[in-house]
Every structure is written in structure tokens, then in C-alpha cells.
Amino acid sequence: MLKKPSYLLACCLLFLECVSAAPKGSADAKKGIKLGGFLNYKIAHERDNQHSFGPKNTSAIGFTPLFAIGDCVFESDFFYGRSYSFIGYMKGARRISQLAPAKNRAYVYDNHNQGKKIKKSLEPSMASSLDKAHFCRNYSRVIFNNKSNNFRAVAGDTKVSNTVGFQQALSGLGLSIFRQGGNGSIVNASSPLVITRASKVECKMGDETIATMVFAPGIYSIDDLPEEAKLPGVSLKISDQIKRKEVLKVEYFGGYGMLAEGKDDFDMTIVCEHKWNLEDPHRIRYKKKPRYSGNYRYGFSDDVTVGGGGQAHENSYLLDYVMIFATDFGKIAPNIAYSDARRGNGSRKRAAGAGIFYSLPENELGILLETFAAVKGKHFGDLDRGREREEAFNEFIEKYFSDDDVKKKLKSSTEDSSSRQITTRLYSRPVFGFVPAFIFNGEWSKTKRLREYTLCLSKNAFDCCSFTISGGLTYDDPDKGRNLKSPDRRLTFVCTIKVGGELSVSGDYVHYDEEKRRSHVTATYTPEEIKGLELCAERASRPGYSNPCFSVKYDSEYFNLEVEENITNTYEDKESATVNAHSNKQKFYFGSSISPEGIGPFKKANFNVLREVE
């Protein structure tokens, strides 16, 4: 079963041995050429006792080699194993629409307007393909990084590094060249988040987890995150099935930073976009015809930055322009765009988009206000994706659904209308340890009428206690949106208390009307006598559902280890004490890193999220 990974491991070890053979005083060392690298690996095993015919065992192993030669870095990610159910308990407050385990989700059309109908028919069809063992590569690329000039080039799996306004998220196999005019860091709200394996995504504020989702492999933008991610100071922790992880800072309006006078930045990308295989969403494929993207920004003066860019695919294109002004009244950035796209029926549709960003200047009261409003015309920015979605959808229906009546009922949900959007964040710097915040998000189109109002108050004034409370209303057309009735009343309370430096207790309560309440409590013990040891007990519950979980984790100088016992009980009705179904799973993880310096715990690498190295 593990012949291929074992062969790969032997090759990587041989390479690392050759790298480490170069003495420090060699000619290469004197010239300043740095050689190095490491190989991270993670092994996981799960035993699932919910099947009537007996326990089911599934295993997986992942490798992440990284080799550095001077300014060049090669990195890749390999995975071998079965697509077993999502490994890793979902700690923290969960978003209502993202609760199902990964193996039971209709990945491709989960957000389709008739997603429930598809999901119900899809699960039996995908069961056979999701359990097949396979060996796959998530990504491989070579990165050239000249820090002195902030110039970078990526060949292989890449993505658009920054945009200037309305351009679409891109990632895939290709070539990207870019330079950042600031300090070399890339912080942009519209930069895509590319997840290479089914993953748990946690929104964290400090040590608190305030929302959790499950994302299938794919390309995501910042708009795909829940309301809690818009709060100030939030970061994302993304971990895959064998607990490779990445932590990212959320910057909703980071793309409107100004450049110093005379400075510029640019990016150019040619990419064959990712196509997530319908039969097995864990495998990546590529579309044949490439897409093109390019952006340029220039610091015209200390108070003005101008930028423009474009994207193209076959005979479709989108042009984008932005100007950023720093005034006494705040920062203002108008943005206009124009698109000319070919539709599925062969016709061409031309449309325009416009938006404006505003942020309040620094003031003595410490109040911060950021807002963005946009209007997009009908068919704006489609770039042939409507036709591609319809073709993929029709292929999917033909393959998995033979009933003609079902085929007629299921139609593509391609957006084909004008739209408006407003996002506003109002908050202040800490006042006596409290950080108040108000968030408004509104989207209006032919298929969506959404208004979300959120109030939040967080406090971290004491070393032993921190909490976040968030509440609001969600108004949505029940016939066109995600809610069964409107408005939805949302309340989330998260609290963490540390006792004596060794024991931490955290809990959260989420309430979306009476039918959608849930709670979660976690107790974590980390004894000072045994560094790296962590004992954890937790329990989640919602009407008709109970899920206790126990885990032991140990991180040493040489490896990471975790063992978990996960129990799930469901009840015949919400108030009944009679168990309708019971299952328990045992999960095991082991990981380490091999480098010229020897064996040690994981080194920093992009295990699961495709993004540029810093």
C-alpha cells in the first residue's frame, strides 16, 4: 500500500543527505549560496465503529518536501490513502450551514440553490468513489524569491497574488511573476484562498475559536467566510484531514493600501485553472485553456496611488481601474471596471461595475470605520464561467441521475442579474479592555436579498479570562436565500478561563432561533512537569445530537503525536433520551520532519493552503 510514498521518502532522504554534505567552508558557502531543505510527513489512521458489518479501518500518509538552493525554493505536497471521514474534532462555535462531516457533503454543488435536492441524491452515488484508495499530488512549484528587490516568480501551482478591484480569484498550474512595492508582504482581501484538501477552517480571536466551517478543496474568497470573520483581530486556522495546518490573518480591506511616492508593484499570471474532479473532489485537475491576469499599481504621490489591471480568457476580458486618495477626511478609493464576456449560447454580454471604499482617518477617540459599496451590471465579469458551470453541471447530471424528471428539475444556478453589495465595519480600539464592533453586510440581486446586522463585544483585560459575545439579525428572502424564515436571530457567546496556568476551560453557545441552538465545552490540561503534553475533553450538543470527544496530544523535540476517541449519539427526537444511533471512532496521528540537522517536529511550510512564501 505504501510503496510509492516509501520510494518518495527514500529519494527525499538521499537529496537531503547530499544537501547536508556541503561543508560550511566550501566554495558554495563562500559565494553566499545557501543549501537546505526538509521533509515533513504525517501519518494518520482511523477506526470507525458505526458500520453494521463491523469496524472500518482507513489510513493516510502525507509528505511535504521543501528544498532551498540560494533564492530558489522547491516545495510540493503528496498524499496517499483513503478519503476517510473528516479527521479532527470541530472545536469551537460552528456555523449552522457547515456542520456536516466532509464525507457526507455534496462538495461541488453544496451552495447550489437546489443543493438539498442534489445532496440527497448525490451521497449514494459518491460513496463508492470517496472510499477508493489513491495517490495524489496537491501542488508542486518552484519559487524564486529575490528579497532585495521584492521580486518573485512562481512556476507550477500558483495563484493571482494581488488585484485592484473586481477581478476574480484565480489559481492553477502556470507561471506568476510579481513584485511588491512595500516591504514584500502580501496582504490583500481579494487574494484567493486556495485549499488543496478538505479542511476545517476556524475563525479565531486570540485563543478563542468563534466560528468553524468545513471547506471542500477549492478556491475561496473572503466573502465565503462567516460574519464572525469580519470582526477586528480575527485570524484563520486551516487544518486538513491529517492535521497539516496554516494560520492566516484576515484583512478585509487590506487591498487598499497606499504605496510610497515613486514606488510600484505589479503581477502577471498565466494559469490553467484548477478543476476539482466530480468523482473524487480530493483530486485536482486542470482546465485546458489558460486564463491571464495582470495588475499594476504606482505611487503617484504620497497621497495618491493609481492602479489598473485586467483578466482574459479566450474571447472574454475584464478591465479594472482604481485610484486611492489620502485626504483629511479619510481614505477614499473609487474603482470602475468593464467586462466583455462570451455566454453559453454564443452571444456576447458587456457590462460595467463600480465601487467605492472609504475609511475614517485616525482620531483621538480611536474609532475605526471601513466600508465598501459596489454595483455590478447584469452579466458583469462572467469571463465564460457561466458556460463552464453549465457544462460541468450538465455532465454531472447526466452521469449520476438517470431519471428524466430529476434532470428537468435540476438547473444550473448561474447568476444572471445585476447586483449590489455593501460591507461596513465600525469598531474602536480597546476601551478598558473592551472592543466593541458593529458589522453590516448587504447583498441584493435577482436570487439574493441578504442583510446581516452584527454587534460584537470582546474583552481580554485579564490574564485568566477572555470572552467574545456577538449577536445580530439576518434578513433574507426565504424563497431565494439560505434561511427557512426571516429574520434569523443570531447569538454567539464564547468564553475562555485559565486556571492556575495548567487548566483551560472554554465554552460557547450559539443560537439561531429555537431549532438551531448548540453548545460546546472544552477542558484542556497541560501539566508543567511534562512539556508538550495536552489532555483534552470536550462535548458538543444540539437538539437530538450529542458528541463527547477525548484526546491526548504530545509535541516533543522530535515529533508530534495525537490520539483521539470520538463518540457520537443521535436521538429519535430532540427531547428524547433514547439513543437512535451510536458510533465511536478512534483516530491516531503521528508526524515529524527530517532535515540535514536531523529529526524534529514540523517546520514551517504551506501544508494545505496555496499561497506565496513570505
C-alpha positions as CSV (number, residue, x, y, z in Angstrom):
1,M,0.0,0.0,0.0
2,L,2.8,2.5,0.8
3,K,5.3,1.5,-1.9
4,K,5.0,4.8,-3.7
5,P,5.4,7.1,-0.6
6,S,8.2,4.9,0.7
7,Y,10.1,5.3,-2.6
8,L,9.5,9.0,-2.4
9,L,10.8,9.2,1.1
10,A,14.0,7.4,0.1
11,C,14.6,9.8,-2.7
12,C,14.0,12.8,-0.4
13,L,16.3,11.5,2.2
14,L,19.0,10.9,-0.4
15,F,18.6,14.5,-1.6
16,L,18.8,15.9,2.0
17,E,21.9,13.8,2.6
18,C,23.5,15.3,-0.5
19,V,22.5,18.8,0.6
20,S,23.9,18.4,4.1
21,A,27.2,17.1,2.6
22,A,28.2,20.6,1.5
23,P,30.6,21.8,4.2
24,K,30.1,25.3,5.7
25,G,33.5,26.4,4.4
26,S,33.0,25.2,0.9
27,A,33.3,27.4,-2.2
28,D,29.5,27.5,-2.5
29,A,29.2,28.7,1.1
30,K,31.8,31.4,0.5
31,K,29.8,32.6,-2.5
32,G,26.7,33.0,-0.3
33,I,24.7,30.2,-1.8
34,K,22.6,28.6,0.8
35,L,21.5,25.0,0.6
36,G,18.9,23.4,2.8
37,G,15.6,21.7,3.0
38,F,13.4,19.4,5.0
39,L,10.7,16.8,4.6
40,N,7.6,17.0,6.7
41,Y,5.5,13.8,7.0
42,K,2.3,12.9,8.7
43,I,0.6,9.5,9.2
44,A,-3.0,9.1,10.3
45,H,-5.2,6.1,11.0
46,E,-8.9,6.0,11.8
47,R,-11.1,3.1,13.1
48,D,-14.8,3.7,12.6
49,N,-17.2,1.5,14.5
50,Q,-20.5,2.8,13.1
51,H,-20.9,0.2,10.3
52,S,-23.3,-2.7,10.9
53,F,-20.9,-5.2,9.2
54,G,-18.1,-4.3,11.6
55,P,-15.3,-1.7,12.1
56,K,-13.8,0.1,9.2
57,N,-10.1,1.0,9.1
58,T,-8.7,3.7,6.9
59,S,-5.2,5.1,6.8
60,A,-3.4,8.0,5.1
61,I,0.1,9.4,4.8
62,G,1.2,12.8,3.6
63,F,4.6,14.3,2.6
64,T,5.6,17.9,2.2
65,P,9.2,18.2,0.9
66,L,10.9,21.6,0.7
67,F,14.3,22.2,-0.8
68,A,16.1,25.6,-0.9
69,I,19.0,26.4,-3.2
70,G,20.0,30.1,-2.9
71,D,17.0,32.2,-3.8
72,C,15.1,29.2,-5.2
73,V,12.7,27.1,-3.3
74,F,11.0,23.9,-4.4
75,E,8.0,22.6,-2.5
76,S,5.4,20.0,-3.0
77,D,2.7,18.1,-1.3
78,F,1.9,14.4,-1.7
79,F,-0.9,12.3,-0.2
80,Y,-1.6,8.6,-0.2
81,G,-4.6,7.0,1.5
82,R,-8.3,6.8,1.5
83,S,-10.7,9.6,1.6
84,Y,-12.0,8.8,5.1
85,S,-14.3,10.9,7.0
86,F,-13.1,14.3,8.3
87,I,-10.5,13.8,10.9
88,G,-10.2,16.2,13.7
89,Y,-13.0,17.3,16.1
90,M,-14.6,20.7,15.3
91,K,-13.6,22.7,18.3
92,G,-15.5,25.9,18.9
93,A,-18.7,27.6,17.7
94,R,-19.9,26.1,14.5
95,R,-21.6,27.9,11.6
96,I,-25.1,26.5,11.0
97,S,-24.7,25.7,7.3
98,Q,-21.3,24.0,7.7
99,L,-21.9,21.2,10.2
100,A,-21.9,18.0,8.1
101,P,-18.8,15.8,8.0
102,A,-16.8,16.1,4.8
103,K,-17.7,12.6,3.5
104,N,-21.4,13.4,3.6
105,R,-21.2,16.8,1.9
106,A,-22.1,17.4,-1.8
107,Y,-18.9,19.2,-2.4
108,V,-19.4,20.5,-5.9
109,Y,-22.8,22.0,-5.6
110,D,-23.2,22.4,-1.8
111,N,-24.1,26.1,-2.3
112,H,-26.4,25.5,-5.3
113,N,-29.9,27.0,-4.9
114,Q,-31.2,23.4,-5.0
115,G,-28.3,22.0,-3.1
116,K,-30.5,19.9,-0.7
117,K,-32.1,18.1,-3.5
118,I,-28.8,17.3,-5.2
119,K,-27.1,16.4,-1.9
120,K,-29.9,13.8,-1.1
121,S,-29.3,12.1,-4.4
122,L,-25.6,12.6,-4.5
123,E,-24.5,10.8,-1.3
124,P,-25.1,7.2,-2.5
125,S,-23.6,8.0,-5.9
126,M,-20.4,9.3,-4.4
127,A,-20.0,6.8,-1.7
128,S,-18.0,4.3,-3.9
129,S,-15.6,6.9,-5.2
130,L,-14.9,8.6,-2.0
131,D,-13.7,5.4,-0.3
132,K,-11.2,4.5,-3.1
133,A,-7.5,4.5,-2.1
134,H,-5.4,6.8,-4.3
135,F,-2.1,8.6,-4.5
136,C,-2.3,12.2,-5.5
137,R,-0.2,15.4,-5.6
138,N,-1.9,18.5,-4.2
139,Y,0.6,21.0,-5.5
140,S,4.2,21.4,-6.7
141,R,6.1,24.5,-7.6
142,V,9.4,26.3,-7.8
143,I,9.6,29.7,-6.2
144,F,12.3,32.3,-7.0
145,N,12.4,35.0,-4.3
146,N,14.7,38.0,-4.5
147,K,14.1,39.8,-1.3
148,S,16.4,42.8,-2.1
149,N,14.1,43.8,-5.0
150,N,10.8,42.2,-3.6
151,F,10.7,40.3,-6.8
152,R,9.2,36.8,-7.0
153,A,8.4,34.2,-9.7
154,V,6.4,31.0,-9.2
155,A,6.3,28.2,-11.7
156,G,3.9,25.3,-11.1
157,D,0.8,25.6,-9.0
158,T,0.3,29.3,-8.4
159,K,-2.4,31.9,-8.0
160,V,-3.0,35.6,-8.5
161,S,-1.1,37.4,-5.8
162,N,-3.0,40.7,-5.7
163,T,-5.8,42.5,-7.6
164,V,-7.0,46.1,-7.8
165,G,-10.8,45.7,-7.5
166,F,-13.3,43.4,-9.2
167,Q,-11.2,40.7,-10.7
168,Q,-11.9,37.1,-10.0
169,A,-10.0,34.7,-7.9
170,L,-7.6,32.5,-9.9
171,S,-5.4,29.6,-9.2
172,G,-4.0,26.7,-11.1
173,L,-1.0,25.4,-12.9
174,G,1.1,28.1,-14.6
175,L,3.5,30.9,-14.1
176,S,3.3,34.0,-11.9
177,I,5.7,37.0,-11.8
178,F,5.2,39.8,-9.3
179,R,6.8,42.5,-7.2
180,Q,5.5,44.2,-4.1
181,G,6.4,47.8,-3.7
182,G,6.1,47.8,0.1
183,N,8.0,45.5,2.5
184,G,7.4,42.5,0.4
185,S,4.5,41.2,2.4
186,I,1.3,40.3,0.5
187,V,-1.9,41.3,2.3
188,N,-4.9,41.7,0.1
189,A,-8.5,41.0,0.9
190,S,-9.4,39.9,-2.7
191,S,-6.5,37.5,-3.0
192,P,-8.0,34.0,-3.3
193,L,-7.7,31.4,-0.6
194,V,-6.8,28.1,-2.3
195,I,-7.5,25.0,-0.2
196,T,-5.9,21.8,-1.6
197,R,-7.6,19.3,0.7
198,A,-10.9,19.0,2.6
199,S,-10.2,21.2,5.6
200,K,-11.5,22.6,8.9
201,V,-11.5,26.4,8.9
202,E,-11.5,28.1,12.3
203,C,-12.1,31.8,12.8
204,K,-10.0,32.7,15.9
205,M,-9.8,35.8,18.0
206,G,-6.7,35.3,20.2
207,D,-7.1,31.9,21.8
208,E,-10.8,31.8,21.2
209,T,-12.5,29.9,18.3
210,I,-15.5,32.0,17.4
211,A,-16.7,30.1,14.3
212,T,-15.8,26.8,12.5
213,M,-16.5,25.6,9.0
214,V,-15.6,22.7,6.7
215,F,-14.4,23.7,3.2
216,A,-14.0,21.2,0.4
217,P,-11.0,21.6,-1.9
218,G,-11.4,24.7,-4.0
219,I,-10.9,28.4,-4.4
220,Y,-12.5,30.7,-1.8
221,S,-12.6,34.5,-1.4
222,I,-13.0,36.4,1.8
223,D,-16.8,36.7,1.1
224,D,-17.1,33.0,1.7
225,L,-16.3,33.4,5.4
226,P,-19.0,33.9,8.1
227,E,-19.9,37.1,9.7
228,E,-17.5,36.5,12.6
229,A,-14.5,36.7,10.3
230,K,-15.2,40.4,9.7
231,L,-14.5,41.2,13.3
232,P,-11.3,43.1,14.1
233,G,-8.3,41.0,15.0
234,V,-9.6,37.7,13.6
235,S,-7.2,35.1,12.1
236,L,-7.9,31.8,10.2
237,K,-6.5,28.5,11.2
238,I,-6.9,25.9,8.4
239,S,-6.1,22.3,9.0
240,D,-6.7,19.2,6.7
241,Q,-7.5,15.6,7.5
242,I,-4.1,14.7,8.7
243,K,-3.7,17.9,10.7
244,R,-1.4,19.8,8.4
245,K,-2.2,23.4,9.2
246,E,-1.8,27.0,8.2
247,V,-2.6,30.2,10.1
248,L,-3.6,33.4,8.2
249,K,-4.5,36.9,9.3
250,V,-7.8,38.2,7.9
251,E,-7.6,41.6,6.3
252,Y,-11.0,42.5,4.8
253,F,-9.9,45.9,3.3
254,G,-6.2,45.3,3.0
255,G,-6.1,45.7,-0.7
256,Y,-6.5,49.5,-0.4
257,G,-3.0,50.1,1.0
258,M,-1.1,53.1,-0.5
259,L,2.3,53.0,-2.0
260,A,5.1,55.5,-1.2
261,E,5.8,58.1,-3.8
262,G,7.6,56.6,-6.8
263,K,7.1,53.0,-5.7
264,D,5.2,50.5,-7.7
265,D,4.1,46.9,-7.7
266,F,2.8,44.5,-10.3
267,D,1.8,40.9,-11.0
268,M,1.4,38.9,-14.2
269,T,-0.1,35.4,-14.2
270,I,-0.8,32.8,-16.8
271,V,-2.6,29.8,-15.4
272,C,-4.6,26.7,-16.4
273,E,-7.3,26.8,-13.7
274,H,-8.0,24.1,-11.1
275,K,-10.9,21.8,-11.9
276,W,-12.0,19.8,-8.9
277,N,-12.9,16.3,-10.1
278,L,-16.5,15.5,-9.6
279,E,-16.0,11.8,-8.9
280,D,-13.3,12.5,-6.3
281,P,-13.2,16.1,-5.0
282,H,-9.8,15.4,-3.3
283,R,-8.1,15.2,-6.6
284,I,-7.1,18.2,-8.6
285,R,-7.4,18.5,-12.4
286,Y,-6.7,21.4,-14.7
287,K,-8.8,23.1,-17.4
288,K,-7.2,23.0,-20.8
289,K,-7.5,26.7,-21.8
290,P,-5.4,29.2,-19.8
291,R,-6.5,32.4,-18.1
292,Y,-4.5,35.6,-18.0
293,S,-4.2,38.2,-15.3
294,G,-2.2,41.3,-14.8
295,N,-2.1,44.3,-12.4
296,Y,0.0,47.4,-11.9
297,R,-0.1,50.0,-9.1
298,Y,2.0,53.1,-8.8
299,G,2.5,55.7,-6.0
300,F,1.8,58.8,-7.9
301,S,2.4,60.9,-4.8
302,D,2.3,60.5,-1.0
303,D,-1.4,61.0,-1.1
304,V,-2.4,59.3,-4.4
305,T,-1.9,55.7,-5.7
306,V,-3.3,54.6,-9.0
307,G,-3.7,51.2,-10.4
308,G,-5.1,49.1,-13.3
309,G,-5.4,45.6,-14.3
310,G,-7.2,43.0,-16.4
311,Q,-8.1,39.4,-16.8
312,A,-8.8,37.5,-20.0
313,H,-10.0,34.0,-21.1
314,E,-10.3,33.2,-24.8
315,N,-12.5,36.0,-26.2
316,S,-13.7,37.3,-22.8
317,Y,-11.9,40.0,-20.8
318,L,-12.3,42.3,-17.8
319,L,-10.6,45.7,-17.3
320,D,-10.2,47.3,-13.8
321,Y,-9.1,50.7,-12.6
322,V,-8.7,52.2,-9.1
323,M,-7.4,55.4,-7.5
324,I,-6.6,55.7,-3.8
325,F,-6.7,59.2,-2.2
326,A,-5.5,60.0,1.3
327,T,-7.4,63.1,2.4
328,D,-8.0,65.0,5.7
329,F,-11.4,63.3,5.8
330,G,-10.1,59.8,5.3
331,K,-9.0,57.4,2.7
332,I,-11.2,57.2,-0.4
333,A,-10.8,54.7,-3.3
334,P,-13.1,54.7,-6.3
335,N,-13.0,51.7,-8.6
336,I,-14.5,51.2,-12.0
337,A,-14.4,48.1,-14.2
338,Y,-15.7,46.9,-17.6
339,S,-16.2,43.3,-18.8
340,D,-17.0,41.8,-22.2
341,A,-17.8,38.1,-21.9
342,R,-19.0,35.3,-24.2
343,R,-22.0,33.5,-22.9
344,G,-23.0,29.8,-23.3
345,N,-25.4,30.5,-26.2
346,G,-22.6,32.2,-28.2
347,S,-23.7,35.7,-27.6
348,R,-21.6,38.5,-26.0
349,K,-22.6,40.4,-22.9
350,R,-21.0,43.7,-22.0
351,A,-21.4,45.2,-18.5
352,A,-19.8,47.6,-16.1
353,G,-19.1,47.7,-12.4
354,A,-18.3,50.5,-9.9
355,G,-17.4,50.6,-6.3
356,I,-16.0,52.9,-3.6
357,F,-14.0,52.2,-0.5
358,Y,-13.8,54.7,2.5
359,S,-12.0,54.6,5.8
360,L,-12.1,57.1,8.6
361,P,-8.7,58.8,9.4
362,E,-7.0,58.2,12.7
363,N,-8.7,60.2,15.5
364,E,-8.3,60.8,19.3
365,L,-11.4,58.7,20.0
366,G,-9.8,55.6,18.5
367,I,-12.8,54.9,16.3
368,L,-12.2,52.9,13.1
369,L,-14.7,52.8,10.2
370,E,-14.2,50.9,6.9
371,T,-16.8,50.5,4.3
372,F,-17.1,49.3,0.7
373,A,-20.1,49.6,-1.6
374,A,-20.3,48.2,-5.1
375,V,-22.8,47.9,-8.0
376,K,-22.3,45.4,-10.8
377,G,-24.3,45.3,-14.1
378,K,-26.1,42.2,-15.5
379,H,-23.6,39.6,-16.8
380,F,-20.7,41.5,-15.3
381,G,-17.3,39.7,-15.1
382,D,-18.5,36.3,-16.1
383,L,-15.4,35.5,-18.3
384,D,-17.0,32.4,-19.7
385,R,-17.5,30.8,-16.3
386,G,-21.3,30.7,-16.7
387,R,-20.9,28.5,-19.7
388,E,-18.3,26.3,-18.0
389,R,-20.5,25.9,-14.9
390,E,-23.5,24.9,-17.0
391,E,-21.4,22.3,-19.0
392,A,-20.0,20.8,-15.8
393,F,-23.4,20.7,-14.2
394,N,-25.0,19.0,-17.3
395,E,-22.2,16.5,-17.3
396,F,-22.7,15.8,-13.6
397,I,-26.4,15.3,-14.0
398,E,-26.1,13.0,-17.0
399,K,-23.6,10.8,-15.1
400,Y,-25.4,10.5,-11.7
401,F,-29.1,11.0,-12.5
402,S,-31.0,8.8,-15.0
403,D,-34.5,10.0,-14.1
404,D,-35.6,12.5,-16.7
405,D,-37.9,14.2,-14.2
406,V,-35.0,14.8,-11.9
407,K,-33.0,16.2,-14.8
408,K,-35.7,18.7,-15.7
409,K,-36.0,19.9,-12.1
410,L,-32.3,20.5,-11.6
411,K,-31.0,23.5,-13.3
412,S,-27.8,25.5,-13.2
413,S,-27.7,28.4,-10.7
414,T,-25.6,30.7,-12.8
415,E,-26.1,34.3,-11.6
416,D,-27.6,36.3,-14.4
417,S,-28.6,39.7,-12.9
418,S,-27.3,43.0,-11.6
419,S,-26.1,43.1,-8.0
420,R,-25.3,45.5,-5.2
421,Q,-23.2,44.9,-2.1
422,I,-22.3,46.9,1.0
423,T,-19.9,45.8,3.7
424,T,-19.2,48.1,6.8
425,R,-17.1,47.6,9.9
426,L,-17.2,50.1,12.7
427,Y,-15.2,49.4,15.8
428,S,-12.8,51.1,18.3
429,R,-9.5,50.5,20.0
430,P,-9.8,48.8,23.4
431,V,-11.7,50.9,26.0
432,F,-11.0,49.5,29.5
433,G,-10.2,46.2,27.8
434,F,-13.5,46.1,25.8
435,V,-13.5,46.2,22.0
436,P,-17.0,47.0,20.6
437,A,-17.7,46.4,16.9
438,F,-20.7,46.8,14.5
439,I,-20.8,45.0,11.1
440,F,-23.3,45.3,8.3
441,N,-23.3,43.2,5.2
442,G,-25.9,43.5,2.5
443,E,-26.2,41.8,-0.9
444,W,-29.0,42.3,-3.4
445,S,-29.5,40.5,-6.7
446,K,-32.2,38.5,-8.6
447,T,-31.5,35.4,-6.5
448,K,-30.4,37.0,-3.2
449,R,-31.7,39.6,-0.8
450,L,-29.5,39.5,2.2
451,R,-29.0,41.9,5.1
452,E,-26.9,41.0,8.1
453,Y,-26.5,43.2,11.2
454,T,-24.0,42.1,13.8
455,L,-22.9,43.6,17.2
456,C,-19.9,42.3,19.0
457,L,-18.2,42.9,22.3
458,S,-14.9,41.3,23.2
459,K,-12.7,41.7,26.3
460,N,-9.2,40.4,27.1
461,A,-8.4,42.6,30.1
462,F,-7.4,39.8,32.5
463,D,-4.7,37.2,32.1
464,C,-7.1,34.4,33.1
465,C,-10.3,35.3,31.2
466,S,-11.3,36.4,27.7
467,F,-14.7,36.4,26.1
468,T,-16.5,37.4,22.9
469,I,-20.2,37.9,22.6
470,S,-21.8,38.5,19.2
471,G,-25.4,38.9,18.2
472,G,-27.4,40.1,15.3
473,L,-30.2,39.7,12.7
474,T,-30.1,38.1,9.3
475,Y,-32.8,39.2,6.8
476,D,-33.1,37.0,3.7
477,D,-35.8,36.2,1.2
478,P,-36.7,32.7,2.4
479,D,-37.6,31.6,-1.2
480,K,-34.2,32.7,-2.6
481,G,-31.8,32.6,0.3
482,R,-30.4,30.2,2.9
483,N,-32.8,30.8,5.7
484,L,-36.1,29.0,6.3
485,K,-37.7,32.1,7.8
486,S,-36.7,35.7,8.2
487,P,-35.2,37.2,10.2
488,D,-32.9,34.8,11.8
489,R,-31.8,35.9,15.3
490,R,-28.1,35.1,15.9
491,L,-26.4,34.9,19.2
492,T,-22.9,33.6,19.9
493,F,-21.1,33.6,23.2
494,V,-17.5,32.3,23.6
495,C,-15.6,32.4,26.9
496,T,-12.1,31.1,27.9
497,I,-10.9,30.8,31.5
498,K,-7.4,29.8,32.5
499,V,-7.0,28.2,36.0
500,G,-3.5,28.1,37.5
501,G,-1.7,28.1,34.2
502,E,-2.3,24.4,33.6
503,L,-6.0,24.1,33.1
504,S,-8.0,26.0,30.5
505,V,-11.8,25.8,30.2
506,S,-13.6,27.3,27.2
507,G,-17.2,27.2,26.2
508,D,-19.5,28.6,23.5
509,Y,-23.2,28.9,22.9
510,V,-24.7,29.5,19.5
511,H,-28.4,30.3,19.0
512,Y,-30.1,30.7,15.6
513,D,-33.8,30.5,16.6
514,E,-35.0,27.7,18.7
515,E,-34.3,24.9,16.2
516,K,-30.7,25.8,15.7
517,R,-29.2,26.2,19.2
518,R,-26.0,24.4,20.1
519,S,-23.3,24.5,22.8
520,H,-19.8,23.3,23.2
521,V,-17.5,22.9,26.2
522,T,-13.8,22.1,26.2
523,A,-11.4,21.4,29.1
524,T,-7.6,21.3,28.3
525,Y,-4.9,20.3,30.8
526,T,-1.2,21.0,30.1
527,P,0.9,19.9,33.0
528,E,4.1,21.9,33.5
529,E,6.0,18.8,34.6
530,I,5.6,17.2,31.1
531,K,6.3,19.8,28.5
532,G,4.3,19.3,25.3
533,L,1.6,17.0,26.8
534,E,-2.0,18.1,26.4
535,L,-5.1,16.3,27.7
536,C,-8.4,17.4,26.3
537,A,-12.1,16.6,27.0
538,E,-14.9,18.2,25.1
539,R,-18.6,17.9,24.4
540,A,-20.8,19.4,21.7
541,S,-24.6,19.2,21.7
542,R,-27.5,20.4,19.7
543,P,-31.2,19.2,19.6
544,G,-31.1,15.5,19.0
545,Y,-27.3,15.2,19.0
546,S,-24.5,14.7,21.5
547,N,-20.8,14.4,20.7
548,P,-18.2,13.9,23.5
549,C,-14.5,13.6,22.5
550,F,-11.3,12.8,24.4
551,S,-7.8,13.3,23.1
552,V,-4.2,13.1,24.2
553,K,-1.6,15.2,22.3
554,Y,2.1,15.2,22.8
555,D,4.6,17.5,21.0
556,S,8.3,16.7,21.6
557,E,11.5,17.9,20.2
558,Y,11.3,15.2,17.6
559,F,7.7,14.5,16.7
560,N,4.0,15.4,17.1
561,L,1.6,12.7,18.3
562,E,-2.2,12.7,19.0
563,V,-4.7,10.0,19.9
564,E,-8.4,10.7,19.9
565,E,-11.7,8.9,20.9
566,N,-14.8,10.5,19.3
567,I,-18.3,9.4,20.3
568,T,-21.5,10.4,18.5
569,N,-25.1,9.8,19.7
570,T,-28.2,10.9,17.9
571,Y,-31.7,10.7,19.4
572,E,-35.1,9.8,18.0
573,D,-36.4,13.2,18.7
574,K,-35.0,16.4,20.1
575,E,-36.1,15.9,23.7
576,S,-35.9,12.1,23.9
577,A,-33.2,10.4,26.0
578,T,-33.4,7.3,23.8
579,V,-30.4,6.8,21.6
580,N,-31.3,6.3,18.0
581,A,-27.8,5.8,16.6
582,H,-24.4,5.4,18.2
583,S,-20.9,5.4,16.8
584,N,-17.4,5.8,18.0
585,K,-14.1,6.4,16.2
586,Q,-10.5,6.1,17.3
587,K,-8.0,8.3,15.5
588,F,-4.3,8.4,15.5
589,Y,-1.8,10.9,14.1
590,F,2.0,10.9,14.0
591,G,4.2,13.5,12.3
592,S,7.8,14.6,12.2
593,S,10.3,16.4,10.0
594,I,13.6,15.2,8.5
595,S,16.3,17.7,7.7
596,P,20.1,17.9,7.4
597,E,20.1,18.8,11.1
598,G,18.3,15.6,12.0
599,I,14.7,14.6,13.0
600,G,12.5,17.2,14.6
601,P,8.9,18.5,14.7
602,F,7.2,20.2,11.8
603,K,9.0,23.0,10.1
604,K,7.0,26.0,8.8
605,A,5.6,25.2,5.3
606,N,2.4,25.8,3.4
607,F,0.9,22.4,4.1
608,N,-2.7,22.9,2.9
609,V,-3.2,26.5,1.7
610,L,-1.7,27.5,-1.6
611,R,-0.1,31.0,-1.0
612,E,3.2,32.7,-1.7
613,V,6.1,32.3,0.8
614,E,6.9,35.3,2.8
